[in-house]
Amino acid sequence: MRRISIGSWAYNVGPYGASPVPFPTVLEKLQELRFDGIELGGFNGYPNPQNHPTAEDRARLKEQVAAHGLAFSGFAQDLWSEHLLDTRDPAAYVAAFEANVRFAADLGIAGIRVDTVQPPTIHREVEYDELLRRLVTVWDRCIRYAADHGLYVTWEFEPGFAFNKPSDIQRVLDRLPHESFGVLYDTCHGQMVAVVGARQEGKRETLPGGQLELIRRLSGRINHIHLIDSDDSCHKDVQGNDETSAHPPFGLGHLDFDAIVPALAREPVGHDWWTIDLCFWPDAWEATATCKAAIDELNRKYG
């Protein structure tokens, strides 16, 4: 059986950005619903290197989480204000990444999430090979730093960020063959990338075999898993434009989890966590209980 967690960003970004659910309340809710863990997102006031700067702060946080019978399944660092692809000087990004690695290591977290930060529209502004060079140069350094601190790095590809085509993902992985680096496979993002081709610049690229083909192509490089449904739509930004995958709760989309989950369950990800991701869902707090029941059933069948 897999251990089950949920991403804490569901409760403090997007619709919850102006009024986050207090972190202690989140822990109480997850304990009540018998989650095994929490995937910490260091966004918008939730625990992060800045508001937990000392070893004592971090030790208290570990104790607080453990007191609710929970463990950390991973850490999603807040690098969305940084410059990765849109600069020739990534020093600030690297410094922020390294601070987040030290924070995660102090908490005993094994994996740290990255994305490509800039939206896919940057492909209109900078030549593809130059963007790829910038990305792999910086990430190579970051991956090595994380590995030196005992952490693996997982890349969450998605429509809302650059390098969001299936061939892009493989190209980046080929240039970064580190054992401690792989992709975070989110079933909603997988649908939007492989089936819908959302927010892809230039010629649209999808796969005839859909998500199962994408999983096969990425096999051996998947090192983290998020499970959630998809209705083939994107979350909208404040202007009403497509931003990234919508992450509807289980049962509000049309994914065939009886096909997708067994394929993911066969992947040697290196740990036993499955994480629910309700990012940007407007009723994430209310949907948490039904999502836990749904993933528990998948766990009984395929975990």
N, C-alpha and C positions, 0 to 999 in steps of 0.2 A: 504493500500500500504506500501511496505517496503522502508526504506531508503537504498540507494545504495552507496557503497564505493569501493575502490580498494586498494590492498596492495602496499605500496610504494616500497617494496623490488623488485618489477618487474623492476625497473629502476636503481637499483644500486648494484645488485649482479649478479652472473653468467655472461652472455654475456655483461652486462653493468658494471661489476665490475671494469674494468680498466678505464672507462670513464662514471661515473654516470651522469644521467640527473640532472642538478641542482635542488635542492628542490623547490626554488621559481618557476622554470619553470613547475615543476609537478603541483603545486597548480594552476598556470594559466591555464594549460591544463584541469584540472579537473573542474575548474569553467566554462571554455568554453563549456565543454561537459555536464554540468549541473549535475554533481555528487552531492550527498548530503554530502559525507564525504571522508575521507582518513583513511586507516588503516596504522598506522605509524610503520615502521620497523626501529629500531635503529641501522642499519648496515652501515658500510662503509661511514661515514661522515654525514649521515642524523641525525636529532635531536635525542640526547640520553643524559643520565645523565652526561656524561663526557664533552660534548661540550655545554651543557646547565646546568651548575652546580648550578646556583643561582635561587632564586625565581623570580627575575627580568627577567632573561633569559627566564624562562618558561612562565611568563606572556606575554612577547613579542611574544613568539611562539604561544600561544593561540590566541593572537590578530591577528597575521599574517594569521593563518589558517581561523579564523572567518571572516577576511576581504575579503576572497575569497568565502564567503558563504558556508564554509565547517565546518564539525565537525569531531571529532575523533571517529571512530567506534571500535578501539581497539589498542593494542600495542604489537608488536612482538619484544621482547627483544633479544639482541645479547648475547647469552650464548654459542655460538658454540665453543669458545676457552676454555670453562670451563670443569672441570672434575666432572661428576656426577656418572656414573656407574663404572668408571675405577679407583676409589680411595676409600680408607676407611676414608679419611678426606675431607668432602665436604664443609669445611668452606669457601673457596673462592667462590664456587658456590652460597652458601647461601648469602654471603655478596653482590655478584653481583645482585642476585635476589632481595634482599631487596632494593638496590639502585634503581633498575628499578621500583619497586613498588612505591617508594616515588616520582620518576619522573612522573610516570603515574598518580598518585593521584594529583600531583600539576597541571597537565594538564586537570584534570577532566575526565580522561579516566576510563571507568568502568571495562574493562576486560584486562587481560594480558595473553599472550600466552606462553606455554612451549612445549618443546619436550624432548625426552630422551637423546639428545646430542650425545651419542656414536653410531656408526653404528651397524647394527645387527650382524656383525662378532664378537662382544664382547661375544656373547653367546657361542662361541667356547673356550673362555678364562676363563670365570668365571661361576661357577655353577648357574643354573637358580634361585634357591631359594635365593641364596645370592644376585644376581642382583635385584631380586624383593624386598628383604628386604632393600637394599640400596635405591632403588627408592622411595618406599612408606615412608620410614623414613624421607628422606629429603623433599619430597613433602608435607608430612603432616605438617611439620614445615612451609614450604613456603606458603601453602594454608592458614594456620591460620594467618600468618603475613599479607598476602594480604587482608584477610577478615577484619582484624583489621583496615586496611586503606580503607575499602569500596570497594575493588575490588574482582571480581570473577577471577578464574584461568581456562583457557581452554587449554586442551592438544591436540595438533595436531599430531595424529598418522599418520605414513607414512612409505613407504618401506625403506627409507634411514636411519631409526633409529631403535634401539632395541625395542622389544616388539611390533612387527608389524603384529601379527596374530590376527584374531578375538577373540580367547579365551584369548590372552594376554591382549587385551583392556578391556574385561570384568573383568578379574582377578584384574587388577589395580584399576578399578572403584569400585569393591567390597571391596577392602581394603582401599579405600579413599571415604567414603560415605558422604563427606561434601556437604552441599547444595551449597556452593560457588565454587565447582569444578565439571567439566564435560569435554566433548570432543568437540573439534572443528571438525565438519564434513565437510570435503572438498570432493566434488564429484569426483574429480580425484583420490585422495588418497583412497576414498572408493572403487573405481573400482579396483585399483591396489592391495588393501588388500583383498577384499572379492571375487573378480572374478579371478584376475591374480595370486595372491599369490606371488608377486614380492619380491625378496631378503629375503625370509623367510629361516631361518636356520633350518636344520633338515627336518622333514616331512612337506611337503607343506599342508597348510590349507586354503581352500576356502569354500564358502557357496553355497549350491544348489540354494538358492533364491537370490543370488547376493547382490547387494546394498540394495534392499528393505528388505531383511532378516537382513542385518547388521543394517539398520536403526531401524527395529523393535526390535532387540536385545539391541540396545543402547537407545531406547526410554525413555525419561525422564531424560537422562543424557547428551543430546546434548545441549550445551549452546552457540554455535557460529557456523555460517555457511559460508562456502566458496563455490561459484559456478563457475565451469569451466569444460571444456570438457575433455575427455580422449580417446586416441587411443590405450590403453593397452601397452604403452611403457614408459620407464624411460628416463629421462634426463641422458646424459652421462657426466662423469667427464673428466678431462683433459687427462686421460689415455685411455678413450674410454669405461670405465666400467659403468654399470648401477649405478646410484646414487639414485635418487628419482623420483617421478612422473613428467611427462613431462609438464603438464598443457597447452595443446594446446588450442587456442581460440575456442569459441563456433562455431560449424560447421565443425571443422577440426578433430573431433573425432566422436564417435558413441553412446554417452550416450543418453538414453531416458529420457530427462528432463521432458516430460509430465507425466512420472510415478514417477521420483525421486523427483522433486520439490514439488508436492503436499504432498508427505509423509513428507518432511522436513518442509513444511509450517505448518503442524499440530503440530510440536514439540514446547513445551512451553519454548523457549530458554531464555526468560526473557528480550528481547529487540527486536527492529524492524529492525536490520541491516541484509542485504545480501551483501557479499563482493566478488568481482572478484579477483581471484588469478592467475596471469600470471608469477609466479615465474619460472625463468630460460628460459622463452620463448625468442628466439633470436630477435624477432621483436615485443616485448611487446609494445613499444611506438606507433608503427603504428597500432597495433591491438586493442588499447584501445577504439577507437571510435566504432568499430564494436562490440566489447564485450559489451559496454554500450548499444548499440541498442538492442542486443540480450537479455540482462538481463532486460531491460525495458519491452520487450515483455513478458518475463516470469512473471515480476511483474504485468503487466496488467491482465495476465491470472490467476495467483495464489497468488499474494501478498495480 
